[in-house]
Amino acid sequence: MASIRPSFPRLELLTGLLAPPPQPGAESASGPVPSAGRRRDGPISETTHQPRASQQQLNTRSGSGTPLPAETPSTLPATDVVPRALPRATLESLPPELRCLIISHLKGIEELAALTRASPVFYQQYLLDRPPLLRRLLRAKFRDCLPDVYAVHASAALYDASDDPTRPPAVEVIRAFFDEYPAWRGTPRDVLMERCTEAELVGMASFYLSLGRPLMLRLADMFCHHLDPSCRHPSCRLVTPSRLFRALCRFQVYCNLFGAGHRGSRAVAIFEPEEILARFFGRFAPWEVEEVHWVYALVASEFDKVFDAIQWDVSRLHPRSASWARPHIDEPPKTFDLDHEFTRQCLREGTVSRGLRLFYSIPWMRKYDNQSSHENLVQRMRECMVRNPWFQFETALSHLRRS
């Protein structure tokens, strides 16, 4: 009787698992090494290397007993190759040539300010090409207002050019300034921009971004609300932005040269109203003078509201001033009688002539309606209120209307 040779499939499987992995070049001359899933008639050689079975195959063979299909080279598990992640490209990682191209395509000074504040890389790129870039953007933004913006920066720089920056410019310096002012207005924009230094370009851009643009929107809303209280978002419909910005610039020039100045250091009048009319208001058309007067009226009305809010706090009858040693001889320091009409007019004229920066800071001091913000407003106004009993602005305008 023929001998029956038993087969042990599980033993073959375990033998394939325990065998070492195949080495490169281990393929025999007769062909590839047979896989572990096939039954062979001959005994298993110790040099035969079997591929490892997956855990799912082991569970299927040992648990369910369901016959598995024969494995082919296409069904063998392949080694997973994870590709290297590429670095993420950002706007700041662009080469300098592309960054210059992006900056050169900006449409306005507002876009340039937003980009340089958001990205240190673009800010450094902007510093490398600042003068030509500012010339192009400021020329397109200011147009006919360029001489007036330049006059704002030049009049404010007169304080820094003097020997004592805390004192106002001398009379001769101001008169020389107005001798050059008509030439600036008659100079073409391109020629005037080429004359500007880098510091002057930065100063003009800073004035527009920090004061000019926000005050244009605010004063336009105030003016349109005065004309029509029911009008909402009226700035673009009823007010021309260029004319409003021009009026703001000329008002600031007046404050720098004839008013108390942005430091409030001028305590006496150095020009008569007739000379102010001839050197300043007389150079403008009548409607341009009314634009400047309109800015003055809006600023003065805002300060009137502030005076009403702090009237009791700065009075000499307030409990803060009760400890003053000589109440019957003079007033305590930093107290103002805002109930008196003439005193109120003197303080309003002098405080308005401090300029637009003080006017712009008032809403931030009154942002929150609480005791702390009110005390900040009182303290700030104590420091900034100045008297001007000569009424140069109103007097000069009255002379102009009579002429």
Secondary structure, 3 states (H helix, E strand, C coil): CCCCCCCCHHHHHHHHHHCCCCCCCCCECCECCCCCCCCCCCCCCCCCCCCCCCHHHHHHHHHHCCCCCCCCHHHCCCCCCCCCCCCCCCHHHCCHHHHHHHHHCCCCHHHHHHHHHHCHHHHHHHHHCHHHHHHHHHHHHHHHHHHHHHHHHHHHHHHHHCCCCCCCCCHHHHHHHHHHHHHHHHCCHHHHHHHCCHHHHHHHHHHHHHHHHHHHHHHHHHHHHHHCCCCCCCHHHHCCHHHHHHHHHHHHHHHHHCCCCCCCCCCCCCCCHHHHHHHCHHHCCHHHHHHHHHHHHHHHHHHHHHHHHHCCCCCCCCHHHCCCCCCCCCCCCCCCCCCCHHHHHHHHHHHHCCCHHHHHHHHHHCCCCCHHHHHHHHHHHHHHCCCCCCCHHHHHHHHHHHC
